[in-house]
Amino acid sequence: MTLSLLVAADEANVIGINNELPWRLPGDLKYFKNLTWGMPILMGRKTFESIGKPLPGRHSIVITRNPEWRHEGVETVHSLGAALEAAQRRSVNELFLIGGAEIFRSALPQADRVYLTRIYKRYDGDAFFPELGPEWYLVNEHVVEAEGDTPRHSFQLWERASQSSEL
């Protein structure tokens, strides 16, 4: 199964402030919906609470350390491994991790792919996406020029370089 991180980040890797997005990008919301429709999505509890309800058309998996936490319409797990198992039971080939910062940090070493909406502007923030290291390479990028209140941004697909070595 492919573990994909799906994130929007500014030039300084800000992804949020006060548990909210610091920007409004209608094109990114459409991109998010198109990628995740019919797929399982994984998020941390705080991210789920900022959304407030399960997203329609997707199987929501929420990861939390609190063994008592439950919410109608979502599957609760307590580890990344349990989330991957839950997604595999649904017979899908990709699980989208949609945030937040803490779970992005812990899952990045296991991720296979990153769908990154890069916003070419700086925002105030208190939540950050980790830097992608040299093991990541850019597969493709679609740049969207600024228009009105919408800043210039790009939709990028990053993949982890193969771990196999040729001798």
Buried (B, 14 or more C-beta within 10 A) or exposed (E): BEBBBBBBBBEEBBBBEEEEBBBEBEEBEEBBEEBBEEBBBBBBBBBBBBEEEBBEEBBBBBBBEEEEBEBEEBBBBEEBEBBBEBBEEEEBEBBBBBBBBBBBEBBBEEBBBBBBBBBBBEBEBEBBBBEBEEEBEEEEEEEBEEEEEBBEBBBBBBBBEEEEEEE
